[in-house]
Amino acid sequence: MMRPTRAGLAVAAGVIAIALSGCGGSSKTSSSNSGAAGSAPSTSSTAPSSGSTSSSGGVGSGRATAALTVRPTTASPTTAVHFSFVAPATSGRFGSTASAYTLSVIGPPRSGCVATASHTLPAIAKGQQVNAVLDPGQLGGHWCGGTYTARVDELARPICPTGEACPQFVRIMATVGPATFRVTG
């Protein structure tokens, strides 16, 4: 029996977030933890500060991947973690298809802390510097101790008129990252 990888689970969390938004629906933010539900993670347009690290990799549909930067690379259980990347393509609605970028993180699954989180980002233009923040307090808890893996997937899904049958699929168009951060304390 094959066990899912952390990266695979992060993609699955992002796919679920997009799928739950439904045909023609709006983007949703979702998080998974064993604490109480919190408010949505935030995105901003400020440039990342020095002291961050980045990595690139992943597989897309012919699109080059980009680097995902995470700071800090070592965090406490209550630290807000900042992510940034340059969008490889424009997201939004294109005819009968909608695309969106989803930031997903996955870490150690322990009771009482945030082990996974997924955040669908607003529409983004190609080449735009994108910054997002995941604050465990806003996700209803704190980070678990250990290593987290983060990645951003550009996901595409069909848009269907209300009342018509809608194929339920999500396609990964591009991947940004992965990058990691470690939680100590």
OpenMM code with the backbone's topology and positions (N, CA, C; nanometers):
from openmm import Vec3, app, unit

residues = "MET MET ARG PRO THR ARG ALA GLY LEU ALA VAL ALA ALA GLY VAL ILE ALA ILE ALA LEU SER GLY CYS GLY GLY SER SER LYS THR SER SER SER ASN SER GLY ALA ALA GLY SER ALA PRO SER THR SER SER THR ALA PRO SER SER GLY SER THR SER SER SER GLY GLY VAL GLY SER GLY ARG ALA THR ALA ALA LEU THR VAL ARG PRO THR THR ALA SER PRO THR THR ALA VAL HIS PHE SER PHE VAL ALA PRO ALA THR SER GLY ARG PHE GLY SER THR ALA SER ALA TYR THR LEU SER VAL ILE GLY PRO PRO ARG SER GLY CYS VAL ALA THR ALA SER HIS THR LEU PRO ALA ILE ALA LYS GLY GLN GLN VAL ASN ALA VAL LEU ASP PRO GLY GLN LEU GLY GLY HIS TRP CYS GLY GLY THR TYR THR ALA ARG VAL ASP GLU LEU ALA ARG PRO ILE CYS PRO THR GLY GLU ALA CYS PRO GLN PHE VAL ARG ILE MET ALA THR VAL GLY PRO ALA THR PHE ARG VAL THR GLY".split()
positions = [
    Vec3(0.0846, -0.1176, 0.0000),
    Vec3(0.0000, 0.0000, 0.0000),
    Vec3(0.0885, 0.1230, 0.0000),
    Vec3(0.0589, 0.2192, -0.0890),
    Vec3(0.1400, 0.3402, -0.0978),
    Vec3(0.0889, 0.4439, 0.0013),
    Vec3(0.1805, 0.5147, 0.0658),
    Vec3(0.1448, 0.6217, 0.1579),
    Vec3(0.1577, 0.7537, 0.0840),
    Vec3(0.0657, 0.8478, 0.1052),
    Vec3(0.0757, 0.9767, 0.0371),
    Vec3(0.1941, 1.0571, 0.0901),
    Vec3(0.2565, 1.1346, 0.0018),
    Vec3(0.3670, 1.2210, 0.0417),
    Vec3(0.3112, 1.3515, 0.0956),
    Vec3(0.3947, 1.4265, 0.1657),
    Vec3(0.3523, 1.5573, 0.2163),
    Vec3(0.3110, 1.6493, 0.1025),
    Vec3(0.3904, 1.6509, -0.0050),
    Vec3(0.3573, 1.7363, -0.1194),
    Vec3(0.2239, 1.6945, -0.1797),
    Vec3(0.2015, 1.5642, -0.1894),
    Vec3(0.0750, 1.5150, -0.2429),
    Vec3(-0.0428, 1.5542, -0.1556),
    Vec3(-0.0254, 1.5482, -0.0254),
    Vec3(-0.1318, 1.5894, 0.0658),
    Vec3(-0.1580, 1.7385, 0.0564),
    Vec3(-0.0518, 1.8197, 0.0364),
    Vec3(-0.0702, 1.9640, 0.0213),
    Vec3(-0.1499, 1.9939, -0.1049),
    Vec3(-0.1203, 1.9237, -0.2136),
    Vec3(-0.1968, 1.9417, -0.3377),
    Vec3(-0.3414, 1.9019, -0.3139),
    Vec3(-0.3624, 1.7898, -0.2462),
    Vec3(-0.4980, 1.7438, -0.2198),
    Vec3(-0.5761, 1.8482, -0.1406),
    Vec3(-0.5136, 1.9111, -0.0421),
    Vec3(-0.5802, 2.0157, 0.0356),
    Vec3(-0.6186, 2.1319, -0.0545),
    Vec3(-0.5300, 2.1703, -0.1455),
    Vec3(-0.5596, 2.2785, -0.2391),
    Vec3(-0.6708, 2.2405, -0.3360),
    Vec3(-0.6673, 2.1186, -0.3855),
    Vec3(-0.7700, 2.0708, -0.4775),
    Vec3(-0.9054, 2.0696, -0.4082),
    Vec3(-0.9094, 2.0262, -0.2850),
    Vec3(-1.0346, 2.0236, -0.2101),
    Vec3(-1.0873, 2.1650, -0.1926),
    Vec3(-0.9991, 2.2604, -0.1623),
    Vec3(-1.0428, 2.3991, -0.1452),
    Vec3(-1.1048, 2.4530, -0.2729),
    Vec3(-1.0418, 2.4245, -0.3873),
    Vec3(-1.0961, 2.4705, -0.5151),
    Vec3(-1.2263, 2.3980, -0.5468),
    Vec3(-1.2292, 2.2671, -0.5274),
    Vec3(-1.3479, 2.1885, -0.5600),
    Vec3(-1.4668, 2.2327, -0.4758),
    Vec3(-1.4429, 2.2650, -0.3498),
    Vec3(-1.5509, 2.3071, -0.2625),
    Vec3(-1.6077, 2.4421, -0.3023),
    Vec3(-1.5295, 2.5218, -0.3789),
    Vec3(-1.5812, 2.6516, -0.4199),
    Vec3(-1.6893, 2.6366, -0.5260),
    Vec3(-1.7008, 2.5185, -0.5874),
    Vec3(-1.8105, 2.4885, -0.6785),
    Vec3(-1.7959, 2.5526, -0.8141),
    Vec3(-1.8781, 2.5096, -0.9073),
    Vec3(-1.8777, 2.5649, -1.0429),
    Vec3(-1.9284, 2.7069, -1.0381),
    Vec3(-1.8473, 2.7997, -1.0853),
    Vec3(-1.8870, 2.9398, -1.0914),
    Vec3(-1.8879, 3.0072, -0.9564),
    Vec3(-1.8456, 2.9390, -0.8501),
    Vec3(-1.8469, 2.9977, -0.7167),
    Vec3(-1.7254, 3.0834, -0.6934),
    Vec3(-1.7206, 3.1460, -0.5791),
    Vec3(-1.6073, 3.2301, -0.5448),
    Vec3(-1.4985, 3.1470, -0.4792),
    Vec3(-1.3786, 3.2054, -0.4722),
    Vec3(-1.2672, 3.1365, -0.4082),
    Vec3(-1.2939, 3.1236, -0.2595),
    Vec3(-1.2468, 3.0173, -0.2007),
    Vec3(-1.2649, 2.9918, -0.0584),
    Vec3(-1.1295, 2.9729, 0.0078),
    Vec3(-1.1237, 3.0025, 0.1329),
    Vec3(-1.0064, 2.9736, 0.2130),
    Vec3(-1.0443, 2.8613, 0.3063),
    Vec3(-0.9561, 2.7639, 0.3207),
    Vec3(-0.9867, 2.6571, 0.4138),
    Vec3(-0.8634, 2.6231, 0.4933),
    Vec3(-0.8856, 2.5724, 0.6112),
    Vec3(-0.7743, 2.5258, 0.6919),
    Vec3(-0.8200, 2.4022, 0.7658),
    Vec3(-0.7239, 2.3217, 0.8024),
    Vec3(-0.7561, 2.2005, 0.8747),
    Vec3(-0.6724, 2.1981, 1.0008),
    Vec3(-0.7366, 2.1879, 1.1136),
    Vec3(-0.6645, 2.1781, 1.2388),
    Vec3(-0.7567, 2.1142, 1.3406),
    Vec3(-0.7027, 2.0850, 1.4541),
    Vec3(-0.7857, 2.0239, 1.5561),
    Vec3(-0.8338, 2.1251, 1.6585),
    Vec3(-0.8059, 2.2546, 1.6350),
    Vec3(-0.8547, 2.3597, 1.7230),
    Vec3(-0.9798, 2.4223, 1.6645),
    Vec3(-1.0160, 2.5390, 1.7148),
    Vec3(-1.1336, 2.6096, 1.6674),
    Vec3(-1.1056, 2.6751, 1.5333),
    Vec3(-1.2118, 2.6999, 1.4567),
    Vec3(-1.1956, 2.7659, 1.3266),
    Vec3(-1.1569, 2.9105, 1.3495),
    Vec3(-1.0765, 2.9651, 1.2583),
    Vec3(-1.0320, 3.1031, 1.2710),
    Vec3(-1.0635, 3.1802, 1.1454),
    Vec3(-1.0116, 3.3016, 1.1373),
    Vec3(-1.0359, 3.3835, 1.0197),
    Vec3(-0.9362, 3.3506, 0.9104),
    Vec3(-0.9591, 3.4074, 0.7940),
    Vec3(-0.8786, 3.3753, 0.6760),
    Vec3(-0.7378, 3.4305, 0.6858),
    Vec3(-0.6409, 3.3614, 0.6246),
    Vec3(-0.5064, 3.4144, 0.6141),
    Vec3(-0.5080, 3.5395, 0.5285),
    Vec3(-0.4034, 3.6199, 0.5377),
    Vec3(-0.4024, 3.7441, 0.4637),
    Vec3(-0.3034, 3.7409, 0.3500),
    Vec3(-0.3285, 3.8270, 0.2509),
    Vec3(-0.2345, 3.8467, 0.1419),
    Vec3(-0.2018, 3.9947, 0.1364),
    Vec3(-0.0853, 4.0276, 0.0844),
    Vec3(-0.0452, 4.1676, 0.0774),
    Vec3(0.0402, 4.1913, -0.0447),
    Vec3(0.0793, 4.3168, -0.0646),
    Vec3(0.1613, 4.3496, -0.1808),
    Vec3(0.2981, 4.4025, -0.1411),
    Vec3(0.3407, 4.3801, -0.0188),
    Vec3(0.4712, 4.4267, 0.0232),
    Vec3(0.5788, 4.3286, -0.0183),
    Vec3(0.6971, 4.3798, -0.0424),
    Vec3(0.8081, 4.2945, -0.0847),
    Vec3(0.8647, 4.2200, 0.0343),
    Vec3(0.9181, 4.0987, 0.0126),
    Vec3(0.9751, 4.0233, 0.1237),
    Vec3(1.1038, 4.0887, 0.1729),
    Vec3(1.1317, 4.0721, 0.3017),
    Vec3(1.2540, 4.1281, 0.3580),
    Vec3(1.3682, 4.0294, 0.3412),
    Vec3(1.4874, 4.0744, 0.3722),
    Vec3(1.6024, 3.9846, 0.3623),
    Vec3(1.5929, 3.8779, 0.4705),
    Vec3(1.6750, 3.7762, 0.4603),
    Vec3(1.6737, 3.6684, 0.5588),
    Vec3(1.5779, 3.5580, 0.5231),
    Vec3(1.5245, 3.5602, 0.4034),
    Vec3(1.4338, 3.4547, 0.3618),
    Vec3(1.5059, 3.3578, 0.2703),
    Vec3(1.4467, 3.2417, 0.2522),
    Vec3(1.5039, 3.1438, 0.1606),
    Vec3(1.3989, 3.1066, 0.0587),
    Vec3(1.4428, 3.0538, -0.0534),
    Vec3(1.3480, 3.0122, -0.1543),
    Vec3(1.3970, 2.8847, -0.2200),
    Vec3(1.3030, 2.8149, -0.2806),
    Vec3(1.3365, 2.6968, -0.3586),
    Vec3(1.2354, 2.6864, -0.4696),
    Vec3(1.2686, 2.6126, -0.5735),
    Vec3(1.1732, 2.5937, -0.6814),
    Vec3(1.1706, 2.4473, -0.7200),
    Vec3(1.0690, 2.4104, -0.7905),
    Vec3(1.0531, 2.2726, -0.8340),
    Vec3(0.9100, 2.2475, -0.8680),
    Vec3(0.8723, 2.1241, -0.8846),
    Vec3(0.7344, 2.0924, -0.9140),
    Vec3(0.7135, 2.0669, -1.0616),
    Vec3(0.5917, 2.0284, -1.0962),
    Vec3(0.5592, 1.9932, -1.2326),
    Vec3(0.4359, 2.0711, -1.2740),
    Vec3(0.4383, 2.1303, -1.3904),
    Vec3(0.3233, 2.2018, -1.4432),
    Vec3(0.2903, 2.1489, -1.5809),
    Vec3(0.2039, 2.2177, -1.6518),
    Vec3(0.1668, 2.1789, -1.7881),
    Vec3(0.2501, 2.2587, -1.8865),
    Vec3(0.3804, 2.2371, -1.8875),
    Vec3(0.4669, 2.3064, -1.9794),
    Vec3(0.5105, 2.4433, -1.9311),
    Vec3(0.4594, 2.4894, -1.8195),
    Vec3(0.4962, 2.6192, -1.7663),
    Vec3(0.6131, 2.6049, -1.6725),
    Vec3(0.7059, 2.6976, -1.6831),
    Vec3(0.8191, 2.6965, -1.5916),
    Vec3(0.7688, 2.7245, -1.4504),
    Vec3(0.8282, 2.6587, -1.3544),
    Vec3(0.7912, 2.6837, -1.2159),
    Vec3(0.8708, 2.8023, -1.1643),
    Vec3(0.8288, 2.8563, -1.0546),
    Vec3(0.8933, 2.9723, -0.9951),
    Vec3(0.9366, 2.9389, -0.8533),
    Vec3(1.0155, 3.0276, -0.7968),
    Vec3(1.0630, 3.0085, -0.6603),
    Vec3(0.9578, 3.0548, -0.5604),
    Vec3(0.9426, 2.9805, -0.4544),
    Vec3(0.8571, 3.0176, -0.3426),
    Vec3(0.9496, 3.0537, -0.2277),
    Vec3(0.9334, 3.1740, -0.1750),
    Vec3(1.0160, 3.2206, -0.0652),
    Vec3(0.9350, 3.2143, 0.0630),
    Vec3(0.9968, 3.1668, 0.1706),
    Vec3(0.9306, 3.1592, 0.3004),
    Vec3(1.0199, 3.2285, 0.4027),
    Vec3(0.9573, 3.3060, 0.4907),
    Vec3(1.0309, 3.3684, 0.5996),
    Vec3(0.9392, 3.3796, 0.7202),
    Vec3(0.9853, 3.3549, 0.8356),
    Vec3(1.1180, 3.3031, 0.8668),
    Vec3(1.1268, 3.1548, 0.8329),
    Vec3(1.2466, 3.1060, 0.8220),
    Vec3(1.2643, 2.9636, 0.7940),
    Vec3(1.2587, 2.8810, 0.9221),
    Vec3(1.2802, 2.9463, 1.0355),
    Vec3(1.2634, 2.8832, 1.1658),
    Vec3(1.1670, 2.9694, 1.2452),
    Vec3(1.0574, 2.9099, 1.2905),
    Vec3(0.9503, 2.9845, 1.3554),
    Vec3(0.9153, 2.9227, 1.4900),
    Vec3(0.8457, 3.0005, 1.5712),
    Vec3(0.7894, 2.9483, 1.6953),
    Vec3(0.6481, 2.8992, 1.6644),
    Vec3(0.5827, 2.8300, 1.7559),
    Vec3(0.4476, 2.7803, 1.7298),
    Vec3(0.3446, 2.8905, 1.7012),
    Vec3(0.3724, 3.0158, 1.7402),
    Vec3(0.2766, 3.1246, 1.7202),
    Vec3(0.3190, 3.2253, 1.6128),
    Vec3(0.4279, 3.1994, 1.5426),
    Vec3(0.4801, 3.2924, 1.4426),
    Vec3(0.3957, 3.2930, 1.3154),
    Vec3(0.3654, 3.4137, 1.2650),
    Vec3(0.3029, 3.4274, 1.1334),
    Vec3(0.4122, 3.4044, 1.0292),
    Vec3(0.3860, 3.3178, 0.9327),
    Vec3(0.4846, 3.2824, 0.8307),
    Vec3(0.4456, 3.3516, 0.7001),
    Vec3(0.5447, 3.4145, 0.6360),
    Vec3(0.5246, 3.4918, 0.5135),
    Vec3(0.5757, 3.4132, 0.3927),
    Vec3(0.4985, 3.4134, 0.2855),
    Vec3(0.5331, 3.3438, 0.1619),
    Vec3(0.5282, 3.4442, 0.0477),
    Vec3(0.6204, 3.4325, -0.0486),
    Vec3(0.6144, 3.5194, -0.1656),
    Vec3(0.6638, 3.4459, -0.2889),
    Vec3(0.6129, 3.4886, -0.4044),
    Vec3(0.6529, 3.4328, -0.5331),
    Vec3(0.6097, 3.5294, -0.6424),
    Vec3(0.6638, 3.5094, -0.7606),
    Vec3(0.6226, 3.5849, -0.8782),
    Vec3(0.5320, 3.4928, -0.9593),
    Vec3(0.4111, 3.5392, -0.9897),
    Vec3(0.3122, 3.4565, -1.0589),
    Vec3(0.3589, 3.4208, -1.1992),
    Vec3(0.3630, 3.2910, -1.2334),
    Vec3(0.4045, 3.2507, -1.3673),
    Vec3(0.2977, 3.2752, -1.4735),
    Vec3(0.1721, 3.2964, -1.4339),
    Vec3(0.0632, 3.3188, -1.5291),
    Vec3(-0.0474, 3.3984, -1.4603),
    Vec3(-0.1340, 3.4575, -1.5395),
    Vec3(-0.2490, 3.5301, -1.4874),
    Vec3(-0.3555, 3.4307, -1.4431),
    Vec3(-0.4162, 3.4561, -1.3278),
    Vec3(-0.5263, 3.3716, -1.2815),
    Vec3(-0.6569, 3.4488, -1.2953),
    Vec3(-0.7662, 3.3775, -1.2886),
    Vec3(-0.8979, 3.4403, -1.3000),
    Vec3(-0.9867, 3.3595, -1.3917),
    Vec3(-1.0879, 3.4245, -1.4469),
    Vec3(-1.1855, 3.3574, -1.5334),
    Vec3(-1.1472, 3.3796, -1.6796),
    Vec3(-1.1422, 3.2699, -1.7548),
    Vec3(-1.1106, 3.2732, -1.8970),
    Vec3(-1.2113, 3.1856, -1.9698),
    Vec3(-1.3162, 3.2460, -2.0255),
    Vec3(-1.4202, 3.1687, -2.0925),
    Vec3(-1.4917, 3.0789, -1.9949),
    Vec3(-1.4856, 2.9488, -2.0197),
    Vec3(-1.5558, 2.8540, -1.9325),
    Vec3(-1.4621, 2.7879, -1.8310),
    Vec3(-1.3447, 2.8516, -1.8081),
    Vec3(-1.2480, 2.7978, -1.7129),
    Vec3(-1.2085, 2.9066, -1.6131),
    Vec3(-1.1934, 2.8670, -1.4889),
    Vec3(-1.1429, 2.9569, -1.3854),
    Vec3(-1.0132, 2.8991, -1.3322),
    Vec3(-0.9140, 2.9843, -1.3130),
    Vec3(-0.7895, 2.9380, -1.2522),
    Vec3(-0.7612, 3.0226, -1.1292),
    Vec3(-0.6945, 2.9625, -1.0331),
    Vec3(-0.6607, 3.0308, -0.9087),
    Vec3(-0.5349, 2.9687, -0.8517),
    Vec3(-0.4605, 3.0477, -0.7781),
    Vec3(-0.3434, 2.9980, -0.7070),
    Vec3(-0.3854, 2.9616, -0.5652),
    Vec3(-0.3392, 2.8463, -0.5191),
    Vec3(-0.3689, 2.8000, -0.3841),
    Vec3(-0.2385, 2.7714, -0.3110),
    Vec3(-0.2186, 2.8386, -0.1974),
    Vec3(-0.1043, 2.8154, -0.1099),
    Vec3(-0.1439, 2.7060, -0.0120),
    Vec3(-0.0636, 2.6013, -0.0049),
    Vec3(-0.0909, 2.4905, 0.0871),
    Vec3(0.0319, 2.4632, 0.1716),
    Vec3(0.0105, 2.4360, 0.2996),
    Vec3(0.1195, 2.3934, 0.3874),
    Vec3(0.0752, 2.2675, 0.4595),
    Vec3(0.1716, 2.1816, 0.4854),
    Vec3(0.1434, 2.0587, 0.5600),
    Vec3(0.2622, 2.0312, 0.6512),
    Vec3(0.2292, 1.9931, 0.7734),
    Vec3(0.3330, 1.9646, 0.8718),
    Vec3(0.2966, 1.8434, 0.9542),
    Vec3(0.3611, 1.8298, 1.0680),
    Vec3(0.3367, 1.7130, 1.1530),
    Vec3(0.1913, 1.7081, 1.2020),
    Vec3(0.1241, 1.5958, 1.1863),
    Vec3(-0.0140, 1.5842, 1.2330),
    Vec3(-0.0193, 1.5491, 1.3817),
    Vec3(-0.0400, 1.6496, 1.4623),
    Vec3(-0.0499, 1.6278, 1.6068),
    Vec3(-0.1775, 1.6914, 1.6593),
    Vec3(-0.2307, 1.6362, 1.7632),
    Vec3(-0.3527, 1.6882, 1.8237),
    Vec3(-0.3289, 1.8259, 1.8842),
    Vec3(-0.4245, 1.9158, 1.8622),
    Vec3(-0.4209, 2.0465, 1.9258),
    Vec3(-0.3424, 2.1534, 1.8522),
    Vec3(-0.2959, 2.1271, 1.7313),
    Vec3(-0.2217, 2.2305, 1.6584),
    Vec3(-0.2561, 2.2265, 1.5103),
    Vec3(-0.2161, 2.3317, 1.4399),
    Vec3(-0.2430, 2.3433, 1.2967),
    Vec3(-0.1431, 2.2560, 1.2215),
    Vec3(-0.1919, 2.1512, 1.1585),
    Vec3(-0.1046, 2.0599, 1.0833),
    Vec3(-0.1094, 2.0887, 0.9342),
    Vec3(-0.2245, 2.1356, 0.8833),
    Vec3(-0.2371, 2.1702, 0.7425),
    Vec3(-0.3169, 2.2988, 0.7286),
    Vec3(-0.2905, 2.3706, 0.6216),
    Vec3(-0.3682, 2.4901, 0.5901),
    Vec3(-0.3636, 2.5106, 0.4401),
    Vec3(-0.4710, 2.5665, 0.3858),
    Vec3(-0.4788, 2.5956, 0.2439),
    Vec3(-0.5469, 2.7302, 0.2270),
    Vec3(-0.4916, 2.8136, 0.1406),
    Vec3(-0.5455, 2.9478, 0.1186),
    Vec3(-0.5492, 2.9759, -0.0313),
    Vec3(-0.6691, 2.9999, -0.0858),
    Vec3(-0.6827, 3.0358, -0.2263),
    Vec3(-0.6622, 3.1858, -0.2378),
    Vec3(-0.5700, 3.2260, -0.3254),
    Vec3(-0.5326, 3.3657, -0.3406),
    Vec3(-0.6266, 3.4368, -0.4376),
    Vec3(-0.6424, 3.5688, -0.4236),
    Vec3(-0.7260, 3.6430, -0.5178),
    Vec3(-0.6626, 3.6427, -0.6575),
    Vec3(-0.7343, 3.6915, -0.7572),
    Vec3(-0.6843, 3.6959, -0.8953),
    Vec3(-0.5479, 3.7650, -0.9004),
    Vec3(-0.4592, 3.7086, -0.9821),
    Vec3(-0.3205, 3.7533, -0.9893),
    Vec3(-0.2820, 3.7700, -1.1357),
    Vec3(-0.2048, 3.8756, -1.1656),
    Vec3(-0.1545, 3.8976, -1.3015),
    Vec3(-0.0189, 3.8298, -1.3187),
    Vec3(0.0096, 3.7849, -1.4400),
    Vec3(0.1390, 3.7237, -1.4709),
    Vec3(0.2507, 3.8215, -1.4359),
    Vec3(0.3533, 3.7711, -1.3677),
    Vec3(0.4671, 3.8522, -1.3289),
    Vec3(0.4469, 3.9319, -1.2008),
    Vec3(0.3273, 3.9271, -1.1416),
    Vec3(0.2987, 4.0007, -1.0184),
    Vec3(0.3692, 3.9370, -0.9002),
    Vec3(0.4288, 4.0201, -0.8155),
    Vec3(0.4858, 3.9730, -0.6893),
    Vec3(0.3700, 3.9467, -0.5945),
    Vec3(0.3600, 3.8254, -0.5437),
    Vec3(0.2503, 3.7860, -0.4564),
    Vec3(0.3063, 3.7563, -0.3183),
    Vec3(0.2393, 3.8106, -0.2167),
    Vec3(0.2792, 3.7878, -0.0782),
    Vec3(0.1578, 3.7394, -0.0012),
    Vec3(0.1757, 3.6348, 0.0768),
    Vec3(0.0679, 3.5807, 0.1590),
    Vec3(0.1238, 3.5496, 0.2969),
    Vec3(0.0377, 3.5607, 0.3971),
    Vec3(0.0767, 3.5346, 0.5352),
    Vec3(-0.0179, 3.4297, 0.5933),
    Vec3(0.0390, 3.3290, 0.6572),
    Vec3(-0.0411, 3.2331, 0.7331),
    Vec3(-0.0054, 3.2510, 0.8802),
    Vec3(-0.1045, 3.2921, 0.9575),
    Vec3(-0.0879, 3.3145, 1.1006),
    Vec3(-0.1628, 3.2033, 1.1732),
    Vec3(-0.0934, 3.1193, 1.2494),
    Vec3(-0.1627, 3.0065, 1.3124),
    Vec3(-0.2730, 3.0509, 1.4078),
    Vec3(-0.2600, 3.1685, 1.4683),
    Vec3(-0.3656, 3.2187, 1.5562),
    Vec3(-0.4948, 3.2434, 1.4795),
    Vec3(-0.4837, 3.2918, 1.3541),
    Vec3(-0.6014, 3.3144, 1.2710),
    Vec3(-0.6571, 3.1831, 1.2161),
    Vec3(-0.5751, 3.0776, 1.2217),
    Vec3(-0.6199, 2.9461, 1.1776),
    Vec3(-0.6764, 2.8641, 1.2938),
    Vec3(-0.6823, 2.9223, 1.4112),
    Vec3(-0.7445, 2.8567, 1.5248),
    Vec3(-0.6518, 2.7807, 1.6168),
    Vec3(-0.5225, 2.8091, 1.6136),
    Vec3(-0.4323, 2.7370, 1.7024),
    Vec3(-0.2895, 2.7831, 1.6908),
    Vec3(-0.1988, 2.6869, 1.6931),
    Vec3(-0.0555, 2.7144, 1.6807),
    Vec3(0.0053, 2.6061, 1.5916),
    Vec3(0.1245, 2.6371, 1.5364),
    Vec3(0.1938, 2.5375, 1.4540),
    Vec3(0.2421, 2.4234, 1.5419),
    Vec3(0.2452, 2.3038, 1.4873),
    Vec3(0.3043, 2.1889, 1.5541),
    Vec3(0.4564, 2.2004, 1.5417),
    Vec3(0.5304, 2.1462, 1.6353),
    Vec3(0.6753, 2.1425, 1.6231),
    Vec3(0.7158, 2.0483, 1.5109),
    Vec3(0.8144, 2.0883, 1.4312),
    Vec3(0.8613, 2.0044, 1.3211),
    Vec3(0.8731, 2.0828, 1.1920),
    Vec3(0.8853, 2.0118, 1.0816),
    Vec3(0.9064, 2.0740, 0.9517),
    Vec3(0.7763, 2.0780, 0.8711),
    Vec3(0.7473, 2.1941, 0.8126),
    Vec3(0.6328, 2.2140, 0.7252),
    Vec3(0.6820, 2.2290, 0.5820),
    Vec3(0.6063, 2.1770, 0.4886),
    Vec3(0.6338, 2.1943, 0.3463),
    Vec3(0.5225, 2.2806, 0.2886),
    Vec3(0.5621, 2.3809, 0.2095),
    Vec3(0.4658, 2.4713, 0.1469),
    Vec3(0.4839, 2.4680, -0.0043),
    Vec3(0.3741, 2.4902, -0.0760),
    Vec3(0.3799, 2.5033, -0.2210),
    Vec3(0.2578, 2.5811, -0.2660),
    Vec3(0.2678, 2.6376, -0.3850),
    Vec3(0.1560, 2.7085, -0.4460),
    Vec3(0.1250, 2.6376, -0.5770),
    Vec3(-0.0010, 2.6005, -0.5963),
    Vec3(-0.0435, 2.5370, -0.7197),
    Vec3(-0.1393, 2.6298, -0.7927),
    Vec3(-0.1198, 2.6447, -0.9239),
    Vec3(-0.2185, 2.7125, -1.0062),
    Vec3(-0.3149, 2.6046, -1.0508),
    Vec3(-0.4404, 2.6149, -1.0085),
    Vec3(-0.5412, 2.5139, -1.0357),
    Vec3(-0.6467, 2.5699, -1.1299),
    Vec3(-0.6902, 2.4912, -1.2271),
    Vec3(-0.7950, 2.5307, -1.3206),
    Vec3(-0.9135, 2.4363, -1.3044),
    Vec3(-1.0331, 2.4920, -1.3151),
    Vec3(-1.1562, 2.4135, -1.3051),
    Vec3(-1.2590, 2.4725, -1.4001),
    Vec3(-1.3587, 2.3931, -1.4394),
    Vec3(-1.4612, 2.4444, -1.5306),
    Vec3(-1.5591, 2.5373, -1.4593),
    Vec3(-1.6144, 2.6302, -1.5361),
    Vec3(-1.7233, 2.7157, -1.4882),
    Vec3(-1.8455, 2.6782, -1.5699),
    Vec3(-1.9540, 2.6480, -1.5028),
    Vec3(-2.0748, 2.6040, -1.5726),
    Vec3(-2.1918, 2.6932, -1.5351),
    Vec3(-2.2833, 2.7157, -1.6302),
    Vec3(-2.4041, 2.7932, -1.5979),
    Vec3(-2.4865, 2.7224, -1.4905),
    Vec3(-2.5552, 2.8010, -1.4097),
    Vec3(-2.6402, 2.7461, -1.3047),
    Vec3(-2.7450, 2.6538, -1.3651),
    Vec3(-2.7623, 2.5401, -1.3027),
    Vec3(-2.8629, 2.4440, -1.3454),
    Vec3(-2.8163, 2.3457, -1.4514),
    Vec3(-2.6933, 2.3623, -1.5029),
    Vec3(-2.6413, 2.2691, -1.6022),
    Vec3(-2.5433, 2.1734, -1.5362),
    Vec3(-2.5319, 2.0540, -1.5963),
    Vec3(-2.4347, 1.9570, -1.5465),
    Vec3(-2.2945, 2.0165, -1.5613),
    Vec3(-2.2121, 1.9934, -1.4624),
    Vec3(-2.0784, 2.0528, -1.4617),
    Vec3(-1.9757, 1.9442, -1.4336),
    Vec3(-1.8800, 1.9259, -1.5235),
    Vec3(-1.7758, 1.8272, -1.4935),
    Vec3(-1.6974, 1.8719, -1.3698),
    Vec3(-1.6708, 1.7820, -1.2813),
    Vec3(-1.6007, 1.8140, -1.1570),
    Vec3(-1.4561, 1.7666, -1.1658),
    Vec3(-1.3706, 1.8502, -1.2211),
    Vec3(-1.2288, 1.8181, -1.2261),
    Vec3(-1.1487, 1.9430, -1.1955),
    Vec3(-1.0302, 1.9213, -1.1483),
    Vec3(-0.9358, 2.0289, -1.1221),
    Vec3(-0.8043, 1.9865, -1.1846),
    Vec3(-0.7432, 2.0771, -1.2602),
    Vec3(-0.6166, 2.0470, -1.3267),
    Vec3(-0.5082, 2.1367, -1.2686),
    Vec3(-0.3938, 2.0775, -1.2363),
    Vec3(-0.2800, 2.1559, -1.1884),
    Vec3(-0.2087, 2.2116, -1.3109),
    Vec3(-0.2092, 2.3449, -1.3242),
    Vec3(-0.1483, 2.4109, -1.4394),
    Vec3(0.0000, 2.4398, -1.4162),
    Vec3(0.0359, 2.4768, -1.2950),
    Vec3(0.1745, 2.5080, -1.2606),
    Vec3(0.1911, 2.4934, -1.1105),
    Vec3(0.3130, 2.4698, -1.0693),
    Vec3(0.3453, 2.4601, -0.9269),
    Vec3(0.4599, 2.5542, -0.8960),
    Vec3(0.4477, 2.6259, -0.7857),
    Vec3(0.5524, 2.7153, -0.7377),
    Vec3(0.6046, 2.6555, -0.6079),
    Vec3(0.7336, 2.6349, -0.5996),
    Vec3(0.7925, 2.5761, -0.4816),
    Vec3(0.8289, 2.4316, -0.5070),
    Vec3(0.8445, 2.3540, -0.4062),
    Vec3(0.8103, 2.3714, -0.2659),
    Vec3(0.9163, 2.4492, -0.1879),
    Vec3(0.8795, 2.4881, -0.0677),
    Vec3(0.9698, 2.5502, 0.0275),
    Vec3(0.9352, 2.4945, 0.1644),
    Vec3(1.0276, 2.5030, 0.2570),
    Vec3(1.0024, 2.4499, 0.3917),
    Vec3(1.0324, 2.5542, 0.4980),
    Vec3(0.9674, 2.5338, 0.6123),
    Vec3(1.0017, 2.6091, 0.7330),
    Vec3(0.9914, 2.5127, 0.8500),
    Vec3(1.0659, 2.5435, 0.9540),
    Vec3(1.0716, 2.4555, 1.0716),
    Vec3(1.0160, 2.5297, 1.1919),
    Vec3(0.9362, 2.4590, 1.2693),
    Vec3(0.8790, 2.5155, 1.3920),
    Vec3(0.9494, 2.4511, 1.5113),
    Vec3(1.0046, 2.5351, 1.5986),
    Vec3(1.0721, 2.4887, 1.7188),
    Vec3(1.0055, 2.5479, 1.8409),
    Vec3(1.0220, 2.4829, 1.9514),
    Vec3(0.9710, 2.5377, 2.0775),
    Vec3(0.8445, 2.4782, 2.1254),
] * unit.nanometer
topology = app.Topology()
chain = topology.addChain("A")
for resn in residues:
    res = topology.addResidue(resn, chain)
    for name in ("N", "CA", "C"):
        topology.addAtom(name, app.Element.getBySymbol(name[0]), res)
